[in-house]
């Protein structure tokens, strides 16, 4: 989805899920969205890149015995959460004895290997976020998973998940993955999170025809491509990559949210087919002019902050964003452009006069 540079009231996305502390209950929002007027921008909680340290966290050293961990757990439990339980080895916990188990949460432990899930057909959600797993394996006995979270591990290759044909949510954020592969059978997938990896190309997604959310932020992708079969895609995040051009989107007629901030994009273009687009974020790029939005007839939010737009006197503002052509537009971010300094103290007033339908200009409502 862990997103960056939030405004003061921002809900922090954790690659599609809301993060809470280990002491709190585990809040999950598996559809990848939060109710917030602020924009999501990808961050990596481990620092400037996805190669977070392999060193053990001294605060987590030492693990409780299996007996202590499983004390008071009912054999007919259908929901078990062992977040931050200092677990180092899954085998002694014998999870396969819980025949009714549907959700198993193992976030923020010290687990190096996926083991101990023998014969668990009832299991639907498996959360292994923030462990020390390097290889995806031993998931053959959990064939009915609908959600699998392996974010913040040490995984270098997507593999051994193609048999999980019931998956709807798959999270691999903040690993060391360099290629999208080995998932052609996951045709029910609606949410795929691959942010903060080492991807250079968008590929091998043609069979994911039910995909609605695609998270690719903080990779090394240079081109938007190979998305034509994703007709149901509603949200795509490809922030903090190496894009210089908006392209490859014409077939995405159901796309509602598009996040392209922190790239090297030099022009607003390639949006002709996006008639359902409500939100577009092109902040922190090199765009000199507002253009190319004619067909985005239901646009509600435009984030174009920190670009190269020189003046508010350009007729393109009224032509592209005026109340007659964009009556649905309520939010506009233009701060950090040369036009803000050029307008001086009259900046907000000029924006309001040009686009009176706005209810939010930059961070101020």
N, C-alpha and C positions, 0 to 999 in steps of 0.2 A: 502496500500500500501501500514508518517513522518519518514524519514529515517535518519540514524545516521553516525557520524564520516566521513563526506565527505572530500575528498581531496580539494585542494584550488579552483578548478573550478567545483566542483560538483553541479549538479542541484538537489535541495532538493526535494525529493518525499514527497508528503503529502498523504501517503497511496493510491497511484494510481493517484493522481492529483497534478498538479503544484500549489504551494501556492503563492499568491500575497498578498500585504497589502490591508487593507480595503479600502484605498483611491484609489487603482488602479482598473482597470477593472478586472472582474473575469475570469481568464484564466483557461480553463478546458481541460484536456486531458483524456477523460473517458476510453481510452483503457489501461490506467495504465502504459504507458511508456513515457519516455522522450528521446530526442536525446542527448545522452551524452556518453562520453567514460569512465566515472567513474561508479562505481558500486553502486547500491542502498543498503543501510543497514538500518534496521528499527530503528527508535527512537520514543520516546514518548515525545512530546513537553511539557507535563505536569509534567515531572520529572522522577524519577526512576521507577515508576510503573504506571499502568493504573487507579489507584484509585485517580484521580485528585480531587482537593478540591471541595466540594459542596458549599463553601462560594461564595457569589456574588462578582463580580469584581466591586469595587467602581467606577471605571472609566466608567462603563456601567450603573450605577444606573440612574433611571429616563427614561421615554419613551415619545416620541412625541405623539401627539394626532393622531387619525386615519385620521382626516381631513388634518393635516400637512403632514403626510406620503403619502397620496394618492393624494395630490395636483398635478395637471397637468398630472395625469395618464390617458391615453386615454382608453375608454371603450373597444376598439377593439384591445388593445395591445396583442401581442402574446409572449412577453418576458419581465418579470419584475424581477428586482434584487434589493433587499432591504438588502444588506450586511451591517452589523454593523449599523442598523437603530434604535437600542434601543427598539425594539418591545418586549413587554411582553405578549400581548394577541392578538391572531390571529382573534378572532371572530369579533371585530369591523371593521376589514378591508374588510370583505365581499368579499373575492376573488372569490366566486362562481358567481358573476355577470360578470366576465370576461370570456365569453363563448369561446373566441378564444385563450385563454392563453395556451401556450405549455411549457414554461419554467418559473418556479418560484424559485427565489433564496432568501433564508432567512438565510444565513450564519451569524454566530457570532452575534446573538441576545440574548434575555433573555427569550425565549419561553419555558414554562414548559409543554405545552399540545398541541397535534395535534388536531385542531378544525378548522371549517370554510371552509372546502373544499366540500361543498354539491354540487353534480351534476356538476362535472368538467371533462367530458369525453375526452376533447381535451388535457388535461394536460399530458405531456410526461416526463418532468423532474422536480423533486422536490428536492431541496437542503436545508436541515435543519442542516447542519454541524455546530457544536459548539453552542449548545443551552443548555437547561436544561430539556430536555425531558427524562422521566423515563419509559414511557409505549408507545409502538407502537399501535396506535388505530386510528379509524375514517378514514381509507383509502379506505373504500368500494366504495366511490363515485369517485375515481380516478383510474378506472380499466385499463386504457391504459398507465400507467406509464412504461417508458422504463429505467429510471434511478432514483434511490432513494438513497439519501445520508443522513444517520443518524449518521455519525461519530462524536466523541467527544460530547457525551451526557451522560446520566446516566442510560442507558438501561441495564437491567439484563437478559432479555429473548427475543429471536427472536420469534415473533408471529404476527399474523394478517397481513402477507404479502403474504401468500400462494395463494391468489386469484389474485395476480398481475402477471398474466401469461405472460405478454409481457415484463417483466423486462429483461434487458440485463446487467445492471450494478447495483450492490447492495453493499452499503458501510455501515459497522457497526464498523469501526475502533475506538479504544479508548473508549470503553464502559466497562461494567462489566459483559459481557456475559460468561457463564460457559459451554454452550452446543450448538452444531450445531444441529438445529432442526426446524421443521415446515416449510420447504421449498421444499417439494417433487414436487410440481407442477411448479416450476420455471425452466422449461426445456429449455427455450431460454436464460437463463443466461450465459453470456460469461465472466463476471468479478465479483468475490466475494471477498470482503475485510473484513477480520475479525482480523486484526492485533491489538495488544495491548489490549487484553481482558483477560479472565481467563480460556481459553479452555485447557483441559487436553487430549482431544482425537479428532482425525479426524474421523468423522462419518456422516452418513445420507446425503451423497453426490451422491449416486448411480444414481439418476435420472437426475442429472445435466450434461447430456451427451454432451452439447455444450459448457461447461465451458472451457475457454482458459487461464484465469488468476486466480490464487488462492493465496491470501495473508494471511498468518497465523503467521507472525513474532510477537515476543514479547508476547508469551503465555506460557503455562506450559506443552506443548505437549512432551511426552516421546517416541513416536513411530510413524514412517511414515507408514500408513496403510489405507485400504479401499479406494484406488484410482483407482482400476483396471478398472472401468467403464468410467473413464474420458479420453477417447481416444483422444480427441481434445485438451487436456491441453498443452499449449505452455510455460507457465511461472508459477513457483511455488516459493514462498518465505516462508521459515519456519525458519528464522533467530531468534536468541535469544530465544531459547526454551530449552528443557532438553534432547535433542537427544544424544545418544551415538553410534548409528549405522545408516548407510545409508542402507535402505531396502524399500521394498514395491513400487519400481519404475519400475519394469520390463515391465509392460504393457504400459508405457507411451512413446510410440515410436515417438510421435510428440513433446515431450518436448524439448524446445530450450534453456530455461534459468532456472537455479536451484540455489537458494540462501540458503545456509546452514551455514552461518557464526555464530559465537558466540554460539556454542553448546559445547558438550563434546565428539565429534566424534573422534574415535581412529584409524580409518582405511578408506582409499578410496576404496570402494567396492559397489556392488549392482547397478552398472551403465551399466551392460551388454546390456540392451535393449534400451539405450538412443542414438540411431544412429543419431538423429537430434540435439543433444545437441551442442550448440554454446558457451554458457557461464556457468561456474560453479564456485561458490564462496564457498569455505570451509575455509575461513580465520578465525583465532582465534578459533581453535579447538586443538586437541591433536594428530594430524596425524604425524607419524614419517617417512613416505615414500610416494613417488609418484608412484602410481600403479592403476590398475583397469580401465584404460582409453582406453584400446585397441579398443573397439567398438565405441568410441566417435570420429568418423572419420572426422567430420567437426568442431571440437573444435576450437574456435577462442580465447577465454579468459579463463585463469585459475587463480583464486585468492586463493593462498595457504599461504598467509602471516600469521605470528604469529602462527606457529605450532611448531612441534618438529623435523623438518627435519635437520639432523646433518651435511651433507656434500654434496657438488656438485660432488664429485668423484664417487658417486653411479651410476652404469651402468643403473639404472632404468630411469635416466633422458633422455638419448639418446633412450632407448628402448620405453619409453612412450611418449616423447615429441620431439624427434629429428626431423629434417627437413624431413626425409624420411617417417616417420610415421604420422607426424602432420604438413604437409606443410601449413595448414590454420591457425595455431596458431600464433597470432600476439601480444598478451598481456599476460604477466606472472608476478604475484606478489609473491615474496618469502621473502620480507623483514620481519624482526622480527623472523626469524628462526635461530637456532644455526649456520647454514651454512654461514650466512652473516658475523657473527663475525669470524668464522673460516677462511673464505677467505680473510678477511681484505680488503685492498685497491684494491685487484684484483677481488672482488666479481662480479661487473658488467661485466668485461671482460670475466671472466670464464662462466658466463651465456650466453653471446653473442656467445662465441666460441662453446658452447654446443648446442645452439639453434639459429643459424644465421638468421632464418626466423622472429624472433621477431622484432617488431617495438616499443614496449613499455615494459620496465622492471620496475616494481614498479610504482612510480608516475612520472617517468622521461621518456619522449618520445625521 
